[in-house]
Amino acid sequence: MSAPPQPPARYRIRIDGHLNPAWSAWFESLTVTQADDSTTELVGPLVDQAALFGLLAGLRNLGGTLL
Protein backbone atom coordinates (compact mmCIF):
# COMPACT_ATOMS: atom_id res chain seq x y z
CA MET A 1 0.00 0.00 0.00
CA SER A 2 1.42 3.41 -0.92
CA ALA A 3 1.01 6.58 1.10
CA PRO A 4 -1.61 9.08 -0.07
CA PRO A 5 -0.18 11.95 -2.14
CA GLN A 6 0.89 15.01 -0.16
CA PRO A 7 -0.74 18.36 -0.91
CA PRO A 8 1.58 20.97 -2.41
CA ALA A 9 3.72 22.77 0.17
CA ARG A 10 3.00 26.47 0.69
CA TYR A 11 5.90 28.90 0.61
CA ARG A 12 6.41 32.52 1.60
CA ILE A 13 9.45 34.06 -0.06
CA ARG A 14 10.56 37.67 0.42
CA ILE A 15 13.00 39.47 -1.81
CA ASP A 16 14.60 42.89 -1.60
CA GLY A 17 13.07 45.44 -3.96
CA HIS A 18 9.89 45.47 -5.98
CA LEU A 19 9.37 43.18 -8.95
CA ASN A 20 7.89 44.70 -12.05
CA PRO A 21 4.19 43.70 -12.09
CA ALA A 22 4.73 42.25 -15.57
CA TRP A 23 6.61 39.34 -13.93
CA SER A 24 3.54 38.29 -11.92
CA ALA A 25 2.39 36.02 -14.76
CA TRP A 26 5.68 34.11 -14.53
CA PHE A 27 4.90 33.24 -10.90
CA GLU A 28 1.52 31.76 -11.90
CA SER A 29 0.64 29.83 -8.72
CA LEU A 30 1.93 32.50 -6.34
CA THR A 31 0.48 35.75 -5.10
CA VAL A 32 2.97 38.58 -5.63
CA THR A 33 2.66 41.48 -3.16
CA GLN A 34 4.78 44.62 -3.06
CA ALA A 35 5.22 45.85 0.52
CA ASP A 36 5.74 49.43 1.70
CA ASP A 37 9.23 48.50 2.97
CA SER A 38 10.52 48.03 -0.60
CA THR A 39 10.26 44.26 -0.54
CA THR A 40 8.25 41.82 -2.62
CA GLU A 41 6.56 38.76 -1.13
CA LEU A 42 5.63 35.66 -3.12
CA VAL A 43 3.17 33.34 -1.36
CA GLY A 44 1.51 30.15 -2.46
CA PRO A 45 1.82 26.45 -3.21
CA LEU A 46 4.57 24.78 -5.22
CA VAL A 47 4.06 21.21 -6.37
CA ASP A 48 7.51 19.88 -5.52
CA GLN A 49 11.13 20.65 -4.76
CA ALA A 50 11.95 21.03 -8.44
CA ALA A 51 9.36 23.82 -8.70
CA LEU A 52 10.92 25.54 -5.68
CA PHE A 53 14.41 25.31 -7.18
CA GLY A 54 13.08 26.65 -10.50
CA LEU A 55 11.46 29.59 -8.71
CA LEU A 56 14.66 30.37 -6.79
CA ALA A 57 16.71 30.15 -10.00
CA GLY A 58 14.29 32.52 -11.72
CA LEU A 59 14.55 35.02 -8.88
CA ARG A 60 18.35 34.74 -9.02
CA ASN A 61 18.28 35.39 -12.79
CA LEU A 62 16.18 38.51 -12.17
CA GLY A 63 18.78 39.73 -9.67
CA GLY A 64 16.51 39.22 -6.66
CA THR A 65 18.04 39.08 -3.19
CA LEU A 66 16.33 36.65 -0.81
CA LEU A 67 15.55 38.02 2.64
JOZIHU-V158764 format. One record per backbone hydrogen bond with DSSP energy under -1.0 kcal/mol. NH is the residue of the N-H (numbers start at 0). CO is the residue of the C=O. Records with the same first field share a line. If there is no record, write none. Layout:
# JOZIHU-V158764
NH = CO, CO
This chain:
# JOZIHU-V158764
10 = 43
12 = 41
14 = 39
15 = 64
16 = 37
22 = 19
23 = 20
25 = 22
29 = 26
30 = 42
32 = 40
34 = 38
37 = 34
39 = 14
40 = 32
41 = 12
42 = 30
43 = 10
45 = 8
51 = 47
52 = 48
53 = 49
54 = 50
55 = 51
56 = 52
57 = 53
58 = 54
59 = 55
60 = 56
61 = 57
62 = 59
63 = 58
66 = 13
